[in-house]
Amino acid sequence: MANATEAVSGVGVTARRVVHRPRRRRRRAPEWPSPVPTVRRLSRFPSWPRPFDPDAELDWSDPTFSRRLLAEHLDQGHDGASRRLPLVDQHVRRLAQLLPPVPARVLDAGCGPGLYAVRLAGLGHRVDGVDVGPAVIRHARRAARAAGVSGLTHFEVGDVRSMPVSPRYNAVILIYYVLENQTARRQAAALRRLAGCLLPGGRLIAEFRLRPDQLPGRLSAWEVVDASLLGRRRQLLLSDSTYDRARHTFVLREVAVFADGSVAVQQTTSRLFDFDELPGLFAKAGMRIVETFDGWTRHPGGSLCDSVVVVAEPDRLPPVSRRRAASRQPG
Ligand SMILES: C[S@@+](CC[C@H](N)C(=O)[O-])C[C@H]1O[C@@H](n2cnc3c(N)ncnc32)[C@H](O)[C@@H]1O
């Protein structure tokens, strides 16, 4: 087997993806390779996935993946990359109650295909959307034109980890666990940057996942499919998801075995949040949590929730008192 490393670059993020190509054989390859060579080809991948493994981690900014991800975002059969539209509509009604009054200037960070941004513009807000995926941004622009809200929206390819910080917004929203594909240190840095985008009196509304919908340990599955994120051809798709509760990491790994024997691997790591770390995390970003809800409900959030929606505001405490508050919190 020959391995090649292929550079994949996009706005703000550059990653390398290992591509496994079987050596050319004289005999015609069987439609499905026998299990043993397939296992050998996978020998350099750890049996227990490593969180944030650069050889396998999905690059959301890669144009090809972004195109494939767009299909997942819009697929009304599951809530994989974005929620299905009836749920989005429900969340937008709730967001309208949490946001400052219309017309607010809103930054939708990690906006995906603009499902929330376009609806919020329809309510009269002026919404800027930023996402690392070029295909989702193109879709968001088309959707805004179709909804007649181009004048109230602006969509741009960009990375929340490196976007310019200027206090221009009455609200910043982070919908569907946008920060969780980063390490804890990068999550804190991104939150600080986003806090810097708020005008005085502005608010940040963010959704954080505290636990996945599986018990700690590993779940494995396989199926034969005609297409997946790993390719648009028939494949044996193996997947495992591992949840390490102590480290707050959840890794979803997929391995596609194609009919010509080639193998592709990708994973997405989620660094989940501990409810008790949230006040300290926000304090370090110069913010103060004003309300926490159990997901999109109106009930108060707590450590037993699966996810929480947090509303935070820039802290008016002087920097020294803020540092003291942050150091008193775990995380
Ligand atoms: C789970 S999707 C949610 C999309 C959208 N908020 C929604 O709910 O429909 C996460 C989005 O965050 C984007 N994303 C991931 N890392 C990012 C980063 N560092 N900067 C900007 N966008 C990012 C991805 O491209 C993806 O569109």
The ligand as a Tripos MOL2 file, in Angstrom:
@<TRIPOS>MOLECULE
LIG
   27    29     1     0     0
SMALL
NO_CHARGES

@<TRIPOS>ATOM
      1 C1        -22.7730   21.9860   13.4460 C.3       1 LIG1
      2 S1        -22.5500   23.2030   12.2050 S.3       1 LIG1
      3 C2        -23.7610   24.4170   12.6640 C.3       1 LIG1
      4 C3        -24.0760   25.3960   11.5520 C.3       1 LIG1
      5 C4        -25.1490   26.4460   11.8850 C.3       1 LIG1
      6 N1        -24.8150   27.2190   13.0550 N.3       1 LIG1
      7 C5        -26.4950   25.7770   12.0580 C.2       1 LIG1
      8 O1        -26.8790   25.5020   13.1940 O.co2     1 LIG1
      9 O2        -27.1460   25.5190   11.0350 O.co2     1 LIG1
     10 C6        -21.0260   23.9620   12.7160 C.3       1 LIG1
     11 C7        -20.5420   25.0050   11.7230 C.3       1 LIG1
     12 O3        -19.4070   25.6570   12.2820 O.3       1 LIG1
     13 C8        -18.4920   25.8990   11.2360 C.3       1 LIG1
     14 N2        -17.1740   26.0590   11.8270 N.ar      1 LIG1
     15 C9        -16.4190   25.1080   12.4200 C.ar      1 LIG1
     16 N3        -15.2690   25.6410   12.8590 N.ar      1 LIG1
     17 C10       -15.2990   26.9570   12.5280 C.ar      1 LIG1
     18 C11       -14.3900   28.0350   12.7030 C.ar      1 LIG1
     19 N4        -13.2220   27.8530   13.3150 N.pl3     1 LIG1
     20 N5        -14.7400   29.2560   12.2330 N.ar      1 LIG1
     21 C12       -15.9280   29.4410   11.5900 C.ar      1 LIG1
     22 N6        -16.8190   28.4510   11.3950 N.ar      1 LIG1
     23 C13       -16.5160   27.2300   11.8610 C.ar      1 LIG1
     24 C14       -18.6100   24.6850   10.3380 C.3       1 LIG1
     25 O4        -18.1290   24.9340    9.0350 O.3       1 LIG1
     26 C15       -20.1090   24.4280   10.3870 C.3       1 LIG1
     27 O5        -20.7850   25.0850    9.3490 O.3       1 LIG1
@<TRIPOS>BOND
     1     1     2 1
     2     2     3 1
     3     2    10 1
     4     3     4 1
     5     4     5 1
     6     5     6 1
     7     5     7 1
     8     7     8 2
     9     7     9 1
    10    10    11 1
    11    11    12 1
    12    11    26 1
    13    12    13 1
    14    13    14 1
    15    13    24 1
    16    14    15 ar
    17    14    23 ar
    18    15    16 ar
    19    16    17 ar
    20    17    18 ar
    21    17    23 ar
    22    18    19 1
    23    18    20 ar
    24    20    21 ar
    25    21    22 ar
    26    22    23 ar
    27    24    25 1
    28    24    26 1
    29    26    27 1
@<TRIPOS>SUBSTRUCTURE
     1 LIG1         1 GROUP 0 **** ****
